[in-house]
Amino acid sequence: MKEEKDPLLKKIHELELELEDAKSLSMARNRLLEANISELNDVYGVLNEKLKEIRKKDERIRDFANELIRANKLSVMGELAGSIAHEIKNPLISIQGFAKRIVKTEDIEKIKKYARLIDSESGRLSNVLVKLLEFSRMDEPEKVPININEVVDDTVLFMEHYLTRFKNIEVILDKGENLPPILADKIHIQQALVNIMMNAAQAMPKGGAIKIKTGEEEGYVYVSVTDKGTGIKPEDMERLFDPFFTTKKKGEGTGLGLSLVKRLVDAHKGKIHVESKLGEGSTFKILIPHENTTPSS
């Protein structure tokens, strides 16, 4: 019996040892797991704090970007102020003159004629003010289907007097026909176009012609602005869209215009191409995807 029990006791003893080993291993694993969990909690805490910092920085970047837009618009409005004042003053003078004539005459036909002229000049004044208010608004982007040719027409209407009277610039239009709509914020595209046109005018201090062309290529609708100005140095091309980078003399530019253009174009999943030859001029080409088109990057 003793011989029979010995192997059994031995087996039991072996099992007890294995159980103790298993318990020890399990406890070691638990301690390791607890240590890992504690470490992960610490890491999570650190990452959570970093995430909060990143979010705060992201908010500051967005606020700074909005400030850049405001600063740029104020700069543009200041540049255009004389022209805008003239555009508003002319119809006001006409309205005042026709109103005085109405007071002085009893001829019904002349009164009707002056009233029609007042109505026409009022419409012109209203149109200028609407374009001015649209351009200066600070709303969130509102992307809707728009026609690039209509944007060009409105922009030229807004700037033509400034360019022709103050900068001796002739605007030549070459608009493509039957262009598909683009899904975009009209005022943002107009803002980008205004900045490029003003840069083009500044590149031709003695005046000249700016050609604005629209068309379609490879899933994009484009608008290009070509000048015959001073051109851009090759070493400046890479920094062209950097905030506050400018090749203009002190007081002639903020260095925000082209960086804003790039930001607005990127927000529309578009592209901007620049070609320039020193002493011969430059072409800035904005390309925006067709409505419902998702081109490859």
RODO-2510 file (C-alpha; in nm, 4 decimals, decimal comma):
residues 297
     n   res          X          Y          Z
     1     m     0,0000     0,0000     0,0000
     2     k     0,2840     0,2342     0,0933
     3     e     0,4490     0,1774    -0,2449
     4     e     0,1175     0,2522    -0,4148
     5     k     0,0734     0,5753    -0,2123
     6     d     0,4233     0,7022    -0,2736
     7     p     0,3749     0,7674    -0,6471
     8     l     0,0390     0,9260    -0,5726
     9     l     0,1842     1,1501    -0,3016
    10     k     0,4690     1,2337    -0,5295
    11     k     0,2247     1,3296    -0,8052
    12     i     0,0207     1,5388    -0,5648
    13     h     0,3372     1,7108    -0,4471
    14     e     0,4386     1,7802    -0,8052
    15     l     0,0950     1,9249    -0,8781
    16     e     0,1154     2,1437    -0,5681
    17     l     0,4526     2,2728    -0,6826
    18     e     0,3156     2,3408    -1,0314
    19     l     0,0176     2,5201    -0,8738
    20     e     0,2497     2,7361    -0,6650
    21     d     0,4540     2,8152    -0,9737
    22     a     0,1357     2,9016    -1,1622
    23     k     0,0215     3,1260    -0,8769
    24     s     0,3603     3,2962    -0,8672
    25     l     0,3539     3,3427    -1,2448
    26     s    -0,0016     3,4756    -1,2300
    27     m     0,0907     3,7178    -0,9541
    28     a     0,3934     3,8327    -1,1517
    29     r     0,1766     3,8820    -1,4573
    30     n    -0,0788     4,0763    -1,2526
    31     r     0,1909     4,2995    -1,1091
    32     l     0,3296     4,3563    -1,4595
    33     l    -0,0207     4,4280    -1,5917
    34     e    -0,0896     4,6713    -1,3086
    35     a     0,2413     4,8432    -1,3751
    36     n     0,1575     4,8655    -1,7475
    37     i    -0,1908     4,9991    -1,6719
    38     s    -0,0446     5,2582    -1,4369
    39     e     0,2104     5,3566    -1,7005
    40     l    -0,0607     5,3762    -1,9674
    41     n    -0,2713     5,5950    -1,7397
    42     d     0,0250     5,8260    -1,6955
    43     v     0,0823     5,8317    -2,0711
    44     y    -0,2894     5,8952    -2,1302
    45     g    -0,2790     6,1836    -1,8840
    46     v     0,0210     6,3363    -2,0579
    47     l    -0,1336     6,2853    -2,4048
    48     n    -0,4620     6,4333    -2,2869
    49     e    -0,2827     6,7443    -2,1650
    50     k    -0,0886     6,7651    -2,4917
    51     l    -0,4151     6,7315    -2,6851
    52     k    -0,5654     7,0196    -2,4878
    53     e    -0,2560     7,2291    -2,5644
    54     i    -0,2787     7,1405    -2,9344
    55     r    -0,6467     7,2354    -2,9420
    56     k    -0,5708     7,5688    -2,7796
    57     k    -0,2894     7,6304    -3,0281
    58     d    -0,5180     7,5276    -3,3141
    59     e    -0,7788     7,7791    -3,1962
    60     r    -0,5085     8,0466    -3,1749
    61     i    -0,3918     7,9596    -3,5275
    62     r    -0,7490     7,9862    -3,6581
    63     d    -0,7942     8,3185    -3,4789
    64     f    -0,4620     8,4395    -3,6219
    65     a    -0,5644     8,3277    -3,9711
    66     n    -0,8918     8,5198    -3,9369
    67     e    -0,6967     8,8236    -3,8219
    68     l    -0,4792     8,7909    -4,1321
    69     i    -0,7916     8,7962    -4,3480
    70     r    -0,9230     9,1038    -4,1681
    71     a    -0,5862     9,2781    -4,1918
    72     n    -0,5589     9,1988    -4,5595
    73     k    -0,9108     9,3187    -4,6333
    74     l    -0,8484     9,6421    -4,4451
    75     s    -0,5274     9,6876    -4,6438
    76     v    -0,7109     9,6286    -4,9720
    77     m    -0,9981     9,8572    -4,8725
    78     g    -0,7492    10,1297    -4,7819
    79     e    -0,5822    10,0902    -5,1215
    80     l    -0,9166    10,1130    -5,3003
    81     a    -1,0642    10,3864    -5,0779
    82     g    -1,0109    10,6741    -5,3221
    83     s    -1,1597    10,4803    -5,6099
    84     i    -1,4589    10,3624    -5,4051
    85     a    -1,5252    10,7168    -5,2847
    86     h    -1,5257    10,8329    -5,6475
    87     e    -1,7614    10,5520    -5,7510
    88     i    -2,0045    10,6569    -5,4757
    89     k    -1,9613    11,0326    -5,5220
    90     n    -2,0415    11,0431    -5,8943
    91     p    -2,3933    10,8947    -5,8780
    92     l    -2,4682    11,0987    -5,5641
    93     i    -2,3779    11,4218    -5,7473
    94     s    -2,5952    11,3149    -6,0415
    95     i    -2,8886    11,2320    -5,8139
    96     q    -2,8541    11,5664    -5,6364
    97     g    -2,8374    11,7545    -5,9686
    98     f    -3,1420    11,5832    -6,1186
    99     a    -3,3396    11,6362    -5,7952
   100     k    -3,2667    12,0128    -5,8105
   101     r    -3,3815    12,0219    -6,1741
   102     i    -3,7075    11,8518    -6,0803
   103     v    -3,7711    12,1192    -5,8174
   104     k    -3,7112    12,3964    -6,0713
   105     t    -3,9233    12,2624    -6,3590
   106     e    -4,2939    12,2102    -6,4076
   107     d    -4,2511    12,0186    -6,7344
   108     i    -4,3955    11,6723    -6,6665
   109     e    -4,1860    11,5096    -6,9396
   110     k    -3,8633    11,6541    -6,7977
   111     i    -3,9655    11,5479    -6,4469
   112     k    -4,0181    11,1911    -6,5738
   113     k    -3,6830    11,2009    -6,7531
   114     y    -3,4995    11,3238    -6,4427
   115     a    -3,6791    11,0657    -6,2274
   116     r    -3,5641    10,7859    -6,4610
   117     l    -3,2072    10,9164    -6,4442
   118     i    -3,2268    10,9340    -6,0643
   119     d    -3,3529    10,5763    -6,0585
   120     s    -3,0672    10,4674    -6,2875
   121     e    -2,8000    10,6428    -6,0797
   122     s    -2,9539    10,5053    -5,7576
   123     g    -2,9288    10,1557    -5,9025
   124     r    -2,5647    10,2165    -5,9918
   125     l    -2,4928    10,3446    -5,6401
   126     s    -2,6744    10,0510    -5,4838
   127     n    -2,4753     9,8074    -5,6984
   128     v    -2,1442     9,9603    -5,5879
   129     l    -2,2454     9,9475    -5,2218
   130     v    -2,3646     9,5861    -5,2496
   131     k    -2,0332     9,4802    -5,4035
   132     l    -1,8458     9,6722    -5,1341
   133     l    -2,0455     9,5115    -4,8510
   134     e    -2,0083     9,1655    -5,0037
   135     f    -1,6345     9,2056    -5,0352
   136     s    -1,5908     9,3306    -4,6779
   137     r    -1,8032     9,0656    -4,5029
   138     m    -1,6341     8,8328    -4,2540
   139     d    -1,8814     8,5426    -4,2582
   140     e    -1,7908     8,1759    -4,2524
   141     p    -1,7243     8,0271    -4,5979
   142     e    -2,0449     7,9597    -4,7886
   143     k    -1,9748     7,7188    -5,0732
   144     v    -2,2395     7,7195    -5,3435
   145     p    -2,2296     7,6516    -5,7189
   146     i    -2,0925     7,9652    -5,8866
   147     n    -1,9873     8,0714    -6,2345
   148     i    -1,6253     8,1876    -6,2480
   149     n    -1,7041     8,4354    -6,5282
   150     e    -1,9589     8,6108    -6,3054
   151     v    -1,6974     8,6354    -6,0296
   152     v    -1,4531     8,7908    -6,2778
   153     d    -1,7159     9,0400    -6,4002
   154     d    -1,8030     9,1487    -6,0458
   155     t    -1,4364     9,1796    -5,9495
   156     v    -1,3544     9,3899    -6,2546
   157     l    -1,6578     9,6111    -6,1834
   158     f    -1,5330     9,6533    -5,8280
   159     m    -1,1737     9,7387    -5,9283
   160     e    -1,1892     9,8827    -6,2800
   161     h    -1,2042    10,2482    -6,1795
   162     y    -0,9157    10,2061    -5,9350
   163     l    -0,7031    10,0290    -6,1957
   164     t    -0,7739    10,2665    -6,4840
   165     r    -0,7749    10,5995    -6,2950
   166     f    -0,5119    10,5413    -6,0277
   167     k    -0,2820    10,2805    -6,1831
   168     n    -0,3192    10,3456    -6,5591
   169     i    -0,4033     9,9779    -6,6092
   170     e    -0,6113     9,8381    -6,8931
   171     v    -0,8034     9,5191    -6,8140
   172     i    -0,8331     9,2688    -7,0992
   173     l    -1,0837     8,9860    -7,0555
   174     d    -1,0682     8,6476    -7,2289
   175     k    -1,3516     8,4416    -7,0806
   176     g    -1,4139     8,0800    -7,1696
   177     e    -1,7648     7,9816    -7,2759
   178     n    -2,0006     7,7280    -7,1156
   179     l    -1,7699     7,6676    -6,8188
   180     p    -1,9031     7,4237    -6,5561
   181     p    -1,9841     7,5676    -6,2134
   182     i    -1,7462     7,5385    -5,9214
   183     l    -1,8526     7,4746    -5,5623
   184     a    -1,6981     7,7733    -5,3865
   185     d    -1,7425     8,0809    -5,1719
   186     k    -1,7798     8,3631    -5,4220
   187     i    -1,6353     8,6320    -5,1946
   188     h    -1,3318     8,4192    -5,1077
   189     i    -1,2550     8,3581    -5,4753
   190     q    -1,3084     8,7275    -5,5414
   191     q    -1,0774     8,8151    -5,2521
   192     a    -0,8048     8,5945    -5,3991
   193     l    -0,8537     8,7486    -5,7432
   194     v    -0,8431     9,1054    -5,6072
   195     n    -0,5116     9,0389    -5,4339
   196     i    -0,3564     8,8939    -5,7490
   197     m    -0,4856     9,1832    -5,9617
   198     m    -0,3465     9,4390    -5,7174
   199     n    -0,0102     9,2618    -5,7186
   200     a    -0,0137     9,2683    -6,0983
   201     a    -0,0883     9,6433    -6,0995
   202     q     0,1906     9,7087    -5,8480
   203     a     0,4320     9,5153    -6,0699
   204     m     0,3659     9,7707    -6,3476
   205     p     0,4311    10,1122    -6,1867
   206     k     0,4136    10,2852    -6,5246
   207     g     0,0860    10,1165    -6,6175
   208     g     0,0054     9,8655    -6,8869
   209     a    -0,2360     9,5822    -6,9536
   210     i    -0,3550     9,3014    -6,7289
   211     k    -0,5086     9,0029    -6,9010
   212     i    -0,7655     8,7966    -6,7132
   213     k    -0,8467     8,4618    -6,8692
   214     t    -1,0894     8,1868    -6,7674
   215     g    -1,1144     7,8324    -6,8942
   216     e    -1,1323     7,4624    -6,8119
   217     e    -0,8667     7,1938    -6,7932
   218     e    -0,8381     6,8429    -6,6443
   219     g    -1,1270     6,8621    -6,3996
   220     y    -1,0606     7,2224    -6,2982
   221     v    -1,2004     7,5624    -6,3884
   222     y    -0,9286     7,8255    -6,3857
   223     v    -0,8837     8,2004    -6,3811
   224     s    -0,5433     8,3441    -6,4651
   225     v    -0,4044     8,6957    -6,4306
   226     t    -0,1126     8,7946    -6,6537
   227     d     0,0896     9,1147    -6,6281
   228     k     0,3878     9,2547    -6,8152
   229     g     0,5590     9,3815    -6,5048
   230     t     0,8900     9,3385    -6,3310
   231     g     0,8583     8,9633    -6,2797
   232     i     0,9720     8,7578    -5,9823
   233     k     1,3276     8,6555    -5,8992
   234     p     1,3810     8,2754    -5,9107
   235     e     1,5090     8,2742    -5,5507
   236     d     1,1860     8,4428    -5,4344
   237     m     0,9500     8,1908    -5,5966
   238     e     0,9674     7,9372    -5,3127
   239     r     0,8813     8,1987    -5,0489
   240     l     0,6130     8,3696    -5,2548
   241     f     0,3216     8,2461    -5,0420
   242     d     0,4911     8,2758    -4,7016
   243     p     0,3062     8,5092    -4,4617
   244     f     0,4650     8,8551    -4,4386
   245     f     0,7095     8,7842    -4,7201
   246     t     0,7153     9,0730    -4,9646
   247     t     0,9513     9,2056    -5,2288
   248     k     0,7858     9,5487    -5,2197
   249     k     0,9389     9,8564    -5,0632
   250     k     0,8593     9,9350    -4,6999
   251     g     0,5064    10,0690    -4,6680
   252     e     0,3929     9,9334    -5,0055
   253     g     0,2700     9,5929    -4,8914
   254     t     0,1978     9,3794    -4,5859
   255     g     0,3162     9,0488    -4,7306
   256     l    -0,0252     8,8991    -4,6482
   257     g    -0,1918     8,9089    -4,9900
   258     l    -0,0446     8,6023    -5,1585
   259     s    -0,0364     8,3943    -4,8393
   260     l    -0,4091     8,4630    -4,8074
   261     v    -0,4624     8,3701    -5,1717
   262     k    -0,2906     8,0345    -5,1114
   263     r    -0,4974     7,9726    -4,7988
   264     l    -0,8252     8,0494    -4,9762
   265     v    -0,7375     7,8322    -5,2759
   266     d    -0,6326     7,5413    -5,0506
   267     a    -0,9642     7,5686    -4,8635
   268     h    -1,1385     7,5011    -5,1955
   269     k    -0,9137     7,2006    -5,2703
   270     g    -0,7702     7,3989    -5,5558
   271     k    -0,4234     7,4754    -5,6883
   272     i    -0,2309     7,7865    -5,7803
   273     h     0,0406     7,7934    -6,0462
   274     v     0,2862     8,0783    -6,0988
   275     e     0,4990     8,1443    -6,4061
   276     s     0,7317     8,4421    -6,4156
   277     k     1,0273     8,5794    -6,6063
   278     l     1,2321     8,8579    -6,4558
   279     g     1,1683     9,1792    -6,6472
   280     e     0,8924     9,0236    -6,8607
   281     g     0,5992     8,9683    -6,6266
   282     s     0,4081     8,7001    -6,4381
   283     t     0,1018     8,4784    -6,4649
   284     f    -0,0902     8,3632    -6,1572
   285     k    -0,3350     8,0842    -6,2301
   286     i    -0,6005     7,9708    -5,9807
   287     l    -0,7560     7,6287    -6,0456
   288     i    -1,0707     7,5163    -5,8612
   289     p    -1,2325     7,1704    -5,9079
   290     h    -1,5595     7,1467    -6,0987
   291     e    -1,8735     7,1110    -5,8902
   292     n    -1,9086     6,7437    -5,7844
   293     t    -1,5563     6,6706    -5,9081
   294     t    -1,2936     6,5257    -5,6744
   295     p    -0,9594     6,5392    -5,8582
   296     s    -0,6654     6,3368    -5,7397
   297     s    -0,4077     6,5300    -5,5368
***
